[in-house]
Amino acid sequence: MNASRLLILAALTLALPGFASAKPWWIRGVDSNEADFLPPDVAFRVSSRVDGDVVRVRWAIADGYYLYRQKMEIKAESPDLVVAAPSFPRGTLKTDPYLGTQEIFTQQVEGTAAYSRFDAGAHPIQIKVTYQGCAEAGLCYPAIVKVLFPSAKTQAVRTPEHPWEGYAIVGGALAFLLAGLSLRKERRLDTPA
């Protein structure tokens, strides 16, 4: 190898680490970069549940992040499910340099939507939620779309109205068991030897 090629190779080897740590032109002068921001599923945690004939969708929003109210939707995904237009509480007004004055949510928000089914419960309830938000530090996420299976609200255990109500169930089960044993015993006696 001649000396000039060796010199160029040595110069490139020394310069390569500097190029690797350099910021691209579009984020030069910005104190933060994409690695400083939370993944969208961490910044905006979403969950859902069914409460009677209403589906409730809750977003837990990380500190320093917000969701746009106008970008939030709840729609039916499973067959024969109809979901009404969602209802959201009032948000906070924020002036966005690109979108103008927008209503936003921080910390948490819950949207509700009435639903009806025409499949008599043959399919699980599936909804499609769409939402979009940003970080206060300047990163806006693309619209996020998720299909959710809302969980049913936990039912309270019903206590008997009368004290003998529980005993009647146990008594009926014992009577059924004794009747079965009695019939089995009679059948053995009647079988020819």
PyMOL commands that set and color helices and strands:
alter all, ss='L'
color gray80, all
select helices_A, chain A and resi 3-21+25-27+34-36+40-43+69-71+164-190
alter helices_A, ss='H'
color red, helices_A
select strands_A, chain A and resi 44-51+54-61+65-68+73-76+81-83+92-96+100-105+108-117+127-131+133-135+144-148+151-152
alter strands_A, ss='S'
color yellow, strands_A
deselect
rebuild
show_as cartoon
